[in-house]
Amino acid sequence: MKELYQHLNTFLTDGTVIGMGSGSTIEGYIPSARAYIEENSLNIQFVPTSVKTEKALHDQQLKVTFDTEEIDFTIDGANQFTADLNAVKGGGGSLLREKQIGYFSKHIIIAAKKTKETPSFEGVKIPVEINPFLMNLTKLEIMNYGTSLSDRMDGDTLFTSDNGNYIVDCTFEKIDDLNVLQNQMLNIPGVIETGIFNHYIKQVVSFDDNGITVYERSRP
């Protein structure tokens, strides 16, 4: 992980506002970020994508803000990713905040294990955050687009996101166009957001015990 953390630290520059994502990879990185910031006397503020990440940042005495007019970039993990810089996120249930912070960032940097690379998202669980109101009707409409779905659970009760919504995990056996699928889901009243990240990712840093591989290309 040392090589990964060193690479991510190169994005930490004085005066920046950084979105900090969720998940085990990011949780492991936060102490390294703190050490780098202290070593170089950097003034950096973080916008956390979840309540859990916010607590982790506070625990490391890092500056947290939600009052900012810009976010320079976001460092985040992924459930799955493709080499052409698309990702599925939201396994931890923070997809709405992750999508918001990613959208308002100039770029997104994804750090993910090599085992999470996939040629496509067909057969991959894609989280969809939905409003609790008329939830069953929303789920039936989602299923009209050729997916099986399951409710995200927290023990014996439905999982509730930081925003008070429910999440269903959808598996599409066939995806002809990821952009079209994203728009179809968002056009369903009651769907708040999906875990499809098909824009704004500048770089995916894939890692394993042998080191890192960086996927990067220009994209709108």
Sequence and secondary structure as in RCSB ss.txt:
>XXXX:A:sequence
MKELYQHLNTFLTDGTVIGMGSGSTIEGYIPSARAYIEENSLNIQFVPTSVKTEKALHDQQLKVTFDTEEIDFTI
DGANQFTADLNAVKGGGGSLLREKQIGYFSKHIIIAAKKTKETPSFEGVKIPVEINPFLMNLTKLEIMNYGTSLS
DRMDGDTLFTSDNGNYIVDCTFEKIDDLNVLQNQMLNIPGVIETGIFNHYIKQVVSFDDNGITVYERSRP
>XXXX:A:secstr
 HHHHHHHHTT  TT EEEE  SHHHHHHHHHHHHHHHHHT   EEEESSHHHHHHHHHTT EE S  S B EEE
E  SEE TTS EE  TTS HHHHHHHHHTBS EEEEEEGGGB S  TTSEEEEEE STTHHHHHHHHHTTTEEEE
E EETTEE   TTS EEEEEEES  S HHHHHHHHHTSTTEEEESEE SSEEEEEEEETTEEEEEE    
